[in-house]
Amino acid sequence: MTGDGPGARGSVTVVVADDQSVVREGIVMLLGLLPGIEVVGSARDGEEAVALTAELAPDIVLMDLRMPRCDGVEATRRIRAGHPGTEVVILTTYADDDSLFPALRAGARGYLTKDAGGEEIMKAIHDVLAGQAGLAPSVQRRLLERVTAPPPATAPAELPDGLTAREGEVLALVAEGMSNPEISRALHISTATVKTHINNIFGKTGVRDRVQAMRYAYRHGLAQPPGSSIT
């Protein structure tokens, strides 16, 4: 297929990638009702999305994130590296930091949540093809919050016991006495992601409960004990 550019064939060509058949078929049906949009293929996972992109050279891949074999972030990275004429718009349930930012870094130019309607999806597709970002309003707000947020408190250059930077942030908030839902809101991540980070922290540090985690954070300078003076 020659690179005639979006719309040169009379419509914008789209591949839909989602591992849930009911959701995937619903998206295909919705897109079929939109003027100027032609669905040329659908994929059950990231591997199929990459293969269909190579075969069909669509203008857009509408990509879910959490799929088997090859997730949406890795599929986006491979599509953008091997097929730069195809743009990727993420369409997912998740808008937390741990989903959003890896997808954008992988090369996605649009990011929508699955409560988006047909008009919003069509606008994002056309915005992306015009060289703009096709972002849901909630995602735009999240990016603005990240840009305008105050810098984090200084942490040790190298965290102990192989903790990641995000695990260090979670541990510091645990040491402040925050619950999992409070940490979720503070870091803009899901409560399930918070639980995963806490399980990783416990496994790496050998602590058995939140009280021991607090003591660990104080001992390693990741948090200040209550009543301590900061010079």
C-alpha positions as MATLAB code, in Angstrom:
seq = 'MTGDGPGARGSVTVVVADDQSVVREGIVMLLGLLPGIEVVGSARDGEEAVALTAELAPDIVLMDLRMPRCDGVEATRRIRAGHPGTEVVILTTYADDDSLFPALRAGARGYLTKDAGGEEIMKAIHDVLAGQAGLAPSVQRRLLERVTAPPPATAPAELPDGLTAREGEVLALVAEGMSNPEISRALHISTATVKTHINNIFGKTGVRDRVQAMRYAYRHGLAQPPGSSIT';
ca = [
       0.000    0.000    0.000;
       1.408    3.367   -0.923;
       1.698    6.166    1.593;
      -0.932    8.472    0.162;
      -1.578   10.059    3.559;
      -4.640   10.090    5.783;
      -7.876   10.587    3.950;
      -6.347   10.035    0.507;
      -8.393    6.846    0.200;
     -11.552    8.746    1.058;
     -11.568    7.929    4.769;
      -9.307    7.516    7.772;
      -8.332    3.867    8.170;
      -8.292    2.418   11.672;
      -7.229   -0.825   13.347;
      -8.848   -1.559   16.719;
      -6.864   -3.517   19.321;
      -8.614   -4.819   22.459;
      -8.429   -8.246   24.098;
     -12.101   -8.281   25.150;
     -14.183   -9.406   22.179;
     -17.390   -7.679   23.301;
     -15.576   -4.379   23.826;
     -13.627   -4.721   20.584;
     -16.736   -5.470   18.545;
     -18.576   -2.579   20.202;
     -15.792   -0.147   19.301;
     -15.730   -1.424   15.721;
     -19.492   -0.966   15.493;
     -19.293    2.556   16.936;
     -16.520    3.586   14.556;
     -18.522    2.196   11.649;
     -21.189    4.799   12.389;
     -18.760    7.709   12.255;
     -18.383    9.592    8.965;
     -15.007    9.379    7.299;
     -13.779    6.466    9.463;
     -13.100    2.997    8.023;
     -12.155    0.096   10.310;
      -9.814   -2.113    8.280;
      -8.934   -4.643   10.971;
      -9.238   -5.650   14.621;
      -6.669   -7.273   16.890;
      -7.004   -9.339   20.066;
      -3.655   -8.274   21.517;
      -0.562   -6.181   20.851;
       1.110   -8.831   18.700;
      -1.835   -8.873   16.318;
      -1.955   -5.069   16.322;
       1.690   -4.861   15.220;
       1.148   -7.531   12.539;
      -1.985   -5.831   11.176;
      -0.197   -2.493   11.091;
       2.577   -4.029    8.991;
       0.002   -5.606    6.670;
      -2.578   -2.821    6.343;
      -0.659    0.419    7.105;
      -3.650    2.056    8.816;
      -3.673    5.743    9.611;
      -4.574    5.044   13.246;
      -4.386    2.161   15.706;
      -6.937    2.532   18.507;
      -5.087    0.663   21.239;
      -6.101   -0.848   24.564;
      -3.333   -1.023   27.186;
      -3.712   -4.219   29.203;
      -3.644   -7.148   26.799;
      -1.975  -10.587   26.815;
       1.239  -11.523   24.974;
       2.139   -7.926   24.111;
       0.570   -5.043   26.007;
      -0.467   -1.722   24.523;
       2.655    0.169   25.587;
       5.047   -2.309   23.952;
       2.841   -2.568   20.853;
       2.777    1.231   20.578;
       6.563    1.374   20.857;
       7.000   -1.233   18.107;
       4.449    0.383   15.800;
       5.958    3.844   16.140;
       9.464    2.486   15.588;
       8.640    0.299   12.592;
       5.694    2.114   11.025;
       6.013    5.864   11.657;
       3.184    6.613    9.218;
       0.714    5.038   11.658;
      -0.351    6.992   14.732;
      -1.563    5.398   17.970;
      -4.474    6.568   20.098;
      -4.858    4.787   23.428;
      -8.416    3.812   24.405;
      -8.384    2.290   27.866;
     -10.142    2.041   31.200;
      -7.110    3.393   33.043;
      -5.945    7.007   33.361;
      -3.534    6.674   36.304;
       0.076    7.860   36.021;
       1.470    4.340   35.711;
      -0.671    3.778   32.605;
      -0.678    7.252   31.054;
       2.959    8.291   31.044;
       4.518    5.027   29.746;
       2.024    5.067   26.853;
       2.869    8.656   25.927;
       6.603    7.951   26.204;
       6.140    4.957   23.882;
       4.818    7.297   21.196;
       1.034    7.431   21.596;
      -0.304   10.783   20.384;
      -3.794   10.360   21.808;
      -5.182    9.010   25.069;
      -8.873    8.434   25.772;
     -10.779    6.511   28.407;
     -13.488    4.044   27.441;
     -16.285    6.342   28.528;
     -15.472    8.488   25.477;
     -18.285    8.920   22.978;
     -18.118    8.710   19.222;
     -17.603   12.435   18.705;
     -14.726   12.512   21.198;
     -13.050    9.536   19.542;
     -13.434   11.081   16.083;
     -12.054   14.412   17.312;
      -9.030   12.706   18.880;
      -8.338   10.806   15.659;
      -8.481   13.952   13.524;
      -6.455   15.959   16.047;
      -3.704   13.335   16.014;
      -3.638   13.177   12.219;
      -3.369   16.980   12.171;
      -0.257   16.788   14.340;
      -1.967   17.707   17.599;
      -2.479   15.717   20.787;
      -5.773   13.845   21.025;
      -6.293   13.781   24.778;
      -9.360   13.342   26.931;
     -10.066   16.392   29.134;
      -9.242   14.367   32.277;
      -5.886   13.409   30.770;
      -5.144   17.032   29.866;
      -5.827   18.015   33.475;
      -3.549   15.231   34.736;
      -0.697   16.415   32.498;
      -1.211   19.996   33.674;
      -1.129   18.845   37.304;
       2.125   17.006   36.671;
       3.720   20.041   35.005;
       2.611   22.487   37.705;
       3.168   20.210   40.730;
       5.880   21.317   43.176;
       9.097   19.312   42.998;
       9.179   16.262   45.297;
      11.130   16.366   48.513;
      14.767   15.437   48.128;
      15.275   11.678   48.440;
      18.446    9.618   48.695;
      20.239    9.382   45.350;
      20.109    5.579   45.529;
      17.265    3.889   47.365;
      18.044    0.897   49.588;
      17.250   -2.740   48.828;
      16.537   -2.081   45.152;
      13.452    0.062   45.773;
      12.267    1.993   42.738;
      11.571    5.727   42.877;
       7.816    5.075   42.866;
       8.142    2.498   45.665;
      10.118    5.091   47.633;
       7.260    7.587   47.188;
       4.688    5.028   48.317;
       6.802    4.046   51.328;
       7.191    7.695   52.366;
       3.406    8.128   52.280;
       2.924    4.914   54.263;
       5.291    6.401   56.847;
       3.052    9.472   56.975;
       0.188    7.196   57.997;
      -1.737    7.371   54.745;
      -4.155    4.589   53.820;
      -4.060    2.905   50.407;
      -6.963    5.036   49.049;
      -5.216    8.196   50.298;
      -1.959    7.157   48.611;
      -3.930    6.392   45.444;
      -5.347    9.917   45.377;
      -2.045   11.560   46.266;
      -0.082    9.821   43.497;
      -2.939    9.571   40.963;
      -2.597    5.809   40.681;
      -5.145    3.044   41.279;
      -5.522    1.360   44.662;
      -4.589   -1.932   42.998;
      -1.303   -0.344   41.874;
      -0.712    0.944   45.417;
      -1.187   -2.599   46.764;
       1.267   -3.943   44.207;
       3.887   -1.364   45.199;
       3.387   -2.124   48.901;
       3.744   -5.870   48.305;
       6.965   -5.178   46.392;
       8.226   -2.958   49.225;
       7.512   -5.643   51.833;
       9.231   -8.275   49.701;
      12.352   -6.200   49.048;
      12.816   -4.798   52.542;
      11.703   -7.800   54.598;
       9.207   -5.803   56.662;
       6.039   -7.617   57.715;
       3.566   -4.796   58.321;
       3.041   -1.046   57.967;
       4.528   -0.269   61.376;
       7.790   -1.952   60.393;
       7.589   -0.165   57.037;
       7.371    3.184   58.868;
      10.418    2.355   60.952;
      12.290    1.295   57.824;
      11.417    4.592   56.108;
      12.622    6.611   59.128;
      15.833    4.596   59.414;
      16.742    5.089   55.757;
      15.823    8.765   55.562;
      12.780    8.273   53.344;
      10.518   10.023   55.855;
      10.862   12.175   58.970;
       9.594   10.739   62.288;
       6.800   12.777   63.889;
       8.158   15.621   65.984;
      11.629   15.509   64.454;
      13.220   18.824   63.583;
      14.331   19.529   60.012;
      17.336   21.809   59.730;
];
